[in-house]
Amino acid sequence: MSAGESSGSVVRRILLGSQLRRLRESRGITREAAGYSIRASESKISRMELGRVSFKARDVEDLLTLYGVTDEAERDSLLGLAREANVAGWWHSYGDVLPGWFQTYIGLEGAASLIRIYEVQFVHGLLQTEAYAHAVVARGMPGAPAAEIDRRVALRLARQKALVSERAPRFHAVLDEAALRRPYGGREVMRAQLRHLIDMSEQPNITLQVMPFSFGGHAGESGAFTMLRFPESDLSDIVYLEQLTSALYLDKAEEVALYEKAMVRLHADSPGPEESRDLLRGLLQLT
C-alpha cells in the first residue's frame, strides 16, 4: 500500500461523510433520526459526517435508503467510496503515540495538493530538523520516556517525505518571527534549523515567508492555522485548528472564507520569499 493510497482513503472518508450530510440535510432528517435508523447514536452520525470513523457498508446502505437514494448507480458509487475509505494509512503503525484526532489530519496532509500554514509558536513540523523536532517534542512532554519521544519524532520525519516525493504538494508557509526567535534545543540546534529553512525555501514547491515583528499587528492574530486543498474538485478546502487535546476541522464555506481572507492578507503583508530568506540569514548571524 502506498502512502498516496492510504492518504486518499482519508479524503474519501471525508468526501463520503460530507455527501451523506448533504443528503440528510436536504431531506430535513435530524442526526438523531439518522442514528436511530442504523442503531447508533447522534454523535456517531456526526463523526461519520466529519469523516472521523470508518464506514460499515450496511450503515451506508441503510442511510441511503432513509435519505431516499434509490438510483443504483448513485448507491454503488457511494458504497464504493465507503469500501475505499476503510483502507488503513501508513501512520496507523504509530498508533501507540498518535492521538486519534491527529490521524485524520495526517491523512489529509498527505493527500493535499496545496498546504498553507501560519505558525507562531515554533517552526512547522514539516520544516523541522530532527534535532529541533526532538527538542520541541521533549519540551511539550516533560517526563515522557525517551522511546516515546523518539517515536513521535520519527513520525514527524516520516510526514516530511511528502514534501520531496514525486507528487509533492505546494507548500506555502508564513512563520511569525516569534517562532524563529524562540529557542529550542540550544544554539547549534537553532542554527541548523535556520539553515534548513533557508535550504527548504529554495525548493520549487515551497514558498516561505517570515512575518517580522516590525510589521506590528497582522491578520494572524487568532493564532496558528492550516489550510488544505485537494485535487478532488468536489471536496472543499479544510481549515485545521489544533488545540491541546483535540482539533477542529472546518469546511463550511463561510468559515473557510474568513481564514482564506486572513491567509491572503498574511501572504500580502509578509516580505516576499527572497526578502524572507534575507531575514533568516540575518537571524542566523545573530544566533
N, C-alpha and C positions, 0 to 999 in steps of 0.2 A: 504494500500500500504506500503510495507516495504522499508526501506532505500536502501536495496540492489537492489530492483526492480527499484527505481527511479534513482539511480546512473547508473544502467545498461542501462537505456534509453539514457543517455548522450553518453555512449560508442557506442551504436547502431547508434546514430545520426552521430557521427564522423566516424564510420565504413562505414555507408551508403554514407556519403559525400566523403570519400576517394575512394570508389568504383566508384561513379559517376565521380569523377575527372579522374580516370584511364581510364574509358570508353571514356570520352570526348577526352582526350589526345591521346588515341590510334586511334581515328577516325580523328584526326587533326582538331577538331572543336574548334573555339575560344569561350571564355566565352561570348563574345558579341553575337555571333550567338546562343549560347545555351539560353541566356537570352531572345533573341527575340522570340525563339520558345515557351516560356512559358509566354510571355507578361510581362517580368521582365527586370531588369537592369543587367548589367555585375556584379555589386557589389553584387547583391543578389545571383548570381551563386557562387561567391567567398565565401559568407557567408554560403551557403548550403554546399559547398565542404569542408569547415572547420568545419562543424557541429555546427555552431553558431545559426541556426534558425530551427524552426520546418518545417516539410515537408508536403505539400499537396499531396494527392495521385494522383491527376490529373497532377501536375507538374512532379512528378516522372515518371508517365506513359508516358507523352509527351517527357521527356528527354530520356527515354529508347528507345522510337521509333526513336528519332533523332539519337541516338547512334547505331542504328541497332540491338538492343537486341530483338530478335523475339522468342527465346525459352521460352515457357510458364513457365517452372519450374524456370528458372533464374529470369524471371519477377516477379513471385509470391514470390520468396524468397526476392527480393529487396523491393517489396511493403510491405511485412510483416515486414521488418526492419523499413520501414517508419512509419507503424502503431505503432510499439513498441517504436519507438524513440520519440513519441509525449506524452509519459506519463510524467506528471509533477513530479518534485522532491520535497522532504520534505522541501528543502530550499526556495522554492517559497513563503512560508509563511513569509519569511524575505525580501520579495521584496522591502519593503519600505526603507531598509537600505543596500541593496545588489546591487552593480553595476552589470549591465548586463554582462559585460565581465568576472566577477568573478564567475557567476553562472556556467559557463561551467567548470571552474576549480573544484568547489566543487563536481560536479557530477563525474568528472574524478578521483578525490582524493578518493571518496567513492567507486569507482569501481576497483581501482588499487589493484594488488596483491603484488606489491613492490613499495615503495615510498622512493626515495633517495634525500636528500636535502643538500645543503650547505648554511649556513646563516651567515651573518657578522654583521648586524645592531642590531638585537635583537634575543632572543630565538624564535625559530619557533613556529607558532601558535598552532600546535598540542601538544606542550610540555609546554605551558604556564599555570601558575596558574591563577585563576580568578582575584586575586588582581593585578598580573603583567599584565595580558591582559587588565584590566581596565586602568592601568597606560599608557600602550602603545597606546591604542585607544584614550584616553583623550589627550595625548601629540600630537598625529597626527591630532586631530580635535579640535583645540582650539576654544572655544566659542560654541561648539555643545551642544544642550540640553542634560541634564542628561539622559533622557529617550532614546534618540538615542544611546548614548554611551552604556547604559545597553543592548540595543537590539543587538548591534554589539558584545558585549562580550558574550551574550547568544548564538549567532550564532557560535562563536569560540568554546565555550564549547561543543556545540552540535556536531561539527565536530570531537571533540576528542573522542567521544564514539566509533568511528570506530576502534580505536587502541585497545580496550578491548572487542570487540564483538567476537562472535563465529567464524566469518570469517575475523578476523583481518588481515590486510596486514603486510608484513615485512616492517619495518621502519628503515632506516639507515640514521642517521643524523650526519653531520660534522658541528660543531659550532665553528666559529672563536672565539678566546679568547676575541676579542673586544666585541662580543655580550654578553659575561658574565660579563665583567667589566663595561659596560655602564649602569649606574644606572637608573632604572625606579621604581618610587613609593616609594623610601626610603629604609632604611637599612633593616627593617624587611621584606618588600616585597621581596627584593633581596635574603635575607637569605632563606626565604620559597621557592623561585624559585629554588635556587641551591639545596636545599634538595629534591625538587620534581624531578629535573633532575637526581639526584643520584638514587632515587627510580625507576623512569621510565626506567633508563638504565639497571636495573636488570630484566626487563620483557623479557620473552623468544623471543618475536617477535621484540624487539627493540635493535638496536646497536647504541651507542652514542660515538662519538669521538670528541675530542677537538683539534683544530689546534692552538698550542701555539705561542705566539709572538716570542719565541726563535727560531722557525724554519726559520723565515725570509720570503722572497717571496715564493709564492707557486702557485699551479695550479688554485686557486680560484680568481685570480687577476681580472677577469672581473666582479666579484660581485656574489650575491646570485642567485641560480638557483635550480630548482626542476626537477627530472626525474621520470616519472611514467611508470610502466609496468603493463600489463593487462593479465589476464588468457587467453583471446582470442588470439590464435596464429596468426590470420590474421590482428591483429591490432598492428602497430609498437609502439615502445616506444615514448613518448611525452616529450619534454622539455618545461617547463613553466618558462617564464621570466616575472616578474611583474614590471610594470612601475607606474608612479604616477597616470595616468588617464586611463590606459589601460594595456593590457598584450599581450605577444606573445606566441603562441603555435607552436613549431617547431616539425615536424615529418618527414622531408626529411632525408633520410639515411645519407647523407654526413654531415648534420648539427648535427644530433643526435650523430654520431660517434665522433665528436670533443668534445662534452660535456661528452660522455661516457669516453673518454680518460682522461679528466680533473677530472672526478669523481673518476676513478680508482686511479689516482695519489694522490688525496686528501685522499682516504682511506689508501693508502700505506704510505704516508708521515706523517699522523697524528698518535699520540700514540694510541695504542690499547684500547679497551673498559675498561680494568681494570686500566691501567695507566691513562686513561682519567678520570675515577672516582676518582683516587687519586688527579688529578689536580682540580677537582670540590671540593673535600674535602678541599684542600689547599686554594682555593678561599673562601670557606665558613668560614674558620678560619680567613681570612683577612677582611671579610665583617662586 
